[in-house]
Amino acid sequence: MTDRKTIIRSVGAYLPAQVMTNDDLSKIVDTTDEWIQQRTGIKQRHIAAEGENTSDLAAAAARKAMENAGITIADIDLIIVATTTPDMTFPATAAVVQQKLGMHHGAAFDIQAVCSGFVYAVATADSYLKNGLGKRALVIGAETASRLLDWTDRTTCVLFGDGAGAAVMELAKPGEERGVLATALRSDGFHWNKLYVDGGVSSTRTIGHVRMEGKEVFKHAVGMITDVVYKVLDDTGHTIEDLDWFVPHQANKRIIDGAGVKLGLPPEKVVVTVDKHANTSAASVPLALNTAVADGRIKRGDLVMIEAMGGGFTWGASLIRW
């Protein structure tokens, strides 16, 4: 089965109705729209409503992806949810999504790789399907990151938002050349304390808040991004010039721009949604993919690079023939 490829048949997304602008934030923390935009490129973010859980966002995005694929939940064998903000300690949020979608068969589990979660989930589903364990998977990145924020800390609370993105992945037809061509995944736990949440079941028995050494994260981000991008290009014999679209993790416009310059990518090939969504962690890449597919930029046959870097540190990239 390993000579087969897995394609992304469709994508879908969901964003909570409430929009919080930078001006809204300036009313609760010492900041300004100008300060946030200059440092991050963020103009607004979506915030989940009271009682709206990560599984609700994930299920809504999954329904849209299935609708766009023209399939039903009966056609799905596997659900993977990449999230750092699960509904509960257990069961897995994917199991709750499975219930909300009315699915009694197959398997469902979560992946926790923070902002790199969706890339890790794509790699996992790719391997799962190519090795004959199923024919079709729902791969979802979903976060209610706003619930991890210290709303008195202007260095972190301005950065994050809530949302979900989903993809339907399935085995390509024999001989079909499109699909996931290569993936590179990395982690280095020696950097864990540069970006983390200061709470947890085993350590503090609390949820905790996001803590970050912003300069340290920025210093490592561009190098880590380019590392995995070049690795998947080398593995497939492609070059930067071959790429039609670069879809990076949407954490900070300065990081995205820095990676683009280092890679030699023209800005018009880079998909940017951080201004509208902020950093939605594991949801960031599928939300950006959905935006570029929906507006017609990403088309059948395009060569698309997705990448992400997050707490851990974790980072990864995947090259996909759309």
SVG drawing of the C-alpha trace seen along z (x, -y; Angstrom):
<svg xmlns="http://www.w3.org/2000/svg" viewBox="-25 -53 43 55">
<polyline fill="none" stroke="black" stroke-width="0.4" points="0.0,0.0 2.9,-2.4 3.3,-3.2 -0.1,-4.9 -0.5,-8.6 -3.1,-10.3 -4.8,-13.3 -6.6,-16.1 -10.0,-15.9 -11.5,-18.9 -11.2,-21.4 -13.6,-23.2 -13.5,-25.8 -15.4,-27.3 -14.8,-30.6 -16.8,-31.7 -19.2,-34.6 -17.6,-37.0 -14.8,-39.1 -12.4,-40.9 -10.5,-43.8 -7.3,-45.3 -9.4,-48.3 -11.6,-46.0 -8.4,-44.6 -7.1,-48.1 -10.1,-48.5 -9.0,-45.6 -5.2,-45.7 -2.6,-48.4 -2.1,-48.1 -3.1,-49.8 -4.0,-48.7 -0.8,-50.3 1.4,-48.5 -0.2,-45.1 -0.1,-45.5 3.5,-46.7 4.7,-43.7 2.4,-40.9 0.4,-41.9 -2.8,-41.0 -5.9,-43.1 -8.6,-40.9 -9.3,-37.5 -12.4,-35.3 -13.4,-34.3 -15.5,-31.2 -18.8,-31.9 -19.6,-30.8 -20.4,-27.1 -18.9,-26.7 -16.2,-24.0 -13.3,-22.9 -15.3,-19.9 -18.1,-22.2 -15.7,-24.1 -14.1,-20.9 -17.4,-19.3 -18.6,-22.4 -15.4,-22.5 -15.6,-18.7 -19.2,-19.0 -18.1,-21.7 -15.2,-19.7 -17.4,-16.6 -20.0,-18.8 -17.3,-20.2 -16.2,-16.6 -19.7,-15.4 -19.5,-12.6 -21.1,-11.7 -19.7,-10.5 -20.4,-6.9 -17.5,-7.4 -15.0,-8.3 -12.8,-5.6 -10.6,-7.8 -10.9,-11.2 -7.8,-12.9 -8.1,-16.2 -5.0,-18.2 -5.6,-20.4 -4.0,-22.0 -7.3,-22.9 -9.3,-19.7 -12.9,-19.8 -11.8,-17.5 -8.7,-15.7 -10.3,-12.6 -11.9,-11.3 -10.1,-12.6 -11.8,-15.6 -11.8,-13.5 -14.1,-11.0 -16.5,-13.8 -16.4,-15.0 -17.1,-11.4 -20.2,-11.4 -21.3,-14.8 -21.0,-13.7 -23.0,-10.5 -20.1,-8.1 -20.1,-4.7 -17.4,-3.0 -13.7,-3.6 -11.2,-5.2 -10.8,-8.7 -7.9,-10.2 -6.2,-13.5 -2.7,-14.7 -0.9,-17.3 1.9,-19.1 0.6,-22.6 0.8,-24.8 2.4,-22.0 -0.5,-19.7 -2.2,-19.8 1.0,-19.0 1.6,-16.1 -2.0,-15.0 -1.6,-15.1 1.5,-13.0 -0.2,-10.5 -3.3,-10.2 -1.1,-9.8 0.8,-6.9 -2.4,-5.3 -4.2,-5.4 -1.2,-4.3 -0.7,-1.3 -4.2,0.0 -5.8,-0.9 -8.5,-2.9 -9.6,-4.6 -10.7,-8.1 -9.9,-10.3 -11.1,-13.6 -8.0,-15.6 -9.0,-18.6 -7.1,-21.4 -9.3,-23.0 -8.6,-25.4 -10.2,-27.6 -6.8,-29.2 -8.5,-32.2 -9.2,-30.1 -5.4,-29.7 -4.8,-33.4 -3.8,-35.8 -5.8,-38.8 -3.5,-41.1 -0.4,-40.0 -0.3,-42.1 2.6,-40.2 0.5,-37.0 -3.2,-37.9 -3.0,-39.9 -1.6,-36.9 -4.2,-34.2 -7.7,-33.4 -10.2,-30.6 -11.2,-28.5 -11.1,-25.2 -10.1,-23.9 -10.6,-20.4 -9.5,-18.3 -10.8,-15.1 -7.9,-12.9 -8.2,-9.7 -6.2,-7.3 -5.4,-8.5 -6.4,-6.4 -3.7,-4.0 -1.2,-6.0 -2.5,-9.3 0.4,-11.7 -1.2,-14.3 -1.3,-14.0 1.1,-14.2 4.6,-13.9 6.8,-14.2 6.7,-15.3 9.3,-16.2 8.6,-16.4 10.9,-17.7 10.9,-18.4 13.4,-19.6 12.1,-19.4 15.1,-21.4 13.2,-24.5 10.0,-23.6 10.2,-26.6 10.4,-29.2 6.7,-28.7 4.5,-26.8 1.4,-26.8 2.1,-27.1 -0.4,-24.5 -1.3,-20.9 -3.1,-17.9 0.1,-16.2 2.1,-19.4 -0.3,-22.0 -3.7,-20.5 -4.8,-23.8 -5.3,-24.8 -2.7,-27.6 -1.9,-30.4 0.3,-30.8 3.8,-32.0 6.3,-32.9 9.8,-34.3 8.9,-36.1 12.4,-37.0 13.7,-33.5 10.7,-32.0 11.3,-34.5 15.1,-33.7 14.5,-30.0 11.3,-30.1 12.7,-31.2 15.6,-28.7 13.4,-25.8 10.8,-26.6 13.4,-26.7 15.0,-23.5 11.9,-21.3 10.9,-23.1 14.3,-22.3 14.1,-18.8 10.8,-17.9 12.0,-19.7 15.2,-17.7 13.3,-14.5 11.1,-15.1 13.6,-16.7 11.7,-20.0 13.0,-23.5 11.5,-26.6 10.8,-27.9 8.5,-24.9 6.1,-26.0 2.8,-27.5 1.8,-28.3 3.4,-28.4 0.9,-28.1 2.7,-28.7 1.5,-28.6 -0.1,-32.0 1.6,-33.1 3.2,-36.4 3.5,-38.4 7.2,-39.2 8.0,-35.5 6.1,-34.7 7.9,-37.5 11.3,-36.4 10.8,-32.9 9.7,-34.0 12.8,-36.2 15.1,-33.4 13.5,-30.9 13.5,-33.4 9.7,-33.2 7.9,-36.1 5.2,-37.5 2.4,-36.8 3.0,-33.0 2.6,-33.2 -0.9,-32.7 -1.4,-35.1 -4.5,-35.1 -2.9,-36.1 -4.4,-39.6 -7.9,-38.2 -7.6,-35.1 -4.5,-35.7 -2.7,-32.6 -5.2,-29.8 -2.5,-27.2 -3.3,-23.8 -6.2,-25.4 -4.0,-28.0 -2.8,-26.0 -6.1,-24.4 -7.9,-27.8 -5.3,-29.4 -5.7,-26.4 -9.5,-26.8 -9.2,-30.5 -6.9,-30.0 -9.0,-27.2 -12.3,-29.1 -11.0,-32.2 -9.6,-30.2 -5.9,-30.7 -5.1,-27.1 -6.2,-25.0 -6.1,-21.3 -2.5,-20.4 -0.8,-23.2 2.3,-22.4 1.5,-23.5 3.9,-23.6 2.3,-23.7 4.5,-24.2 4.2,-25.0 6.3,-25.6 5.0,-25.6 5.7,-24.9 7.9,-22.0 9.5,-23.1 7.8,-21.2 8.0,-21.9 7.2,-20.3 6.4,-20.7 4.5,-18.8 4.6,-19.1 1.3,-18.4 0.4,-18.2 -3.2,-19.6"/>
</svg>
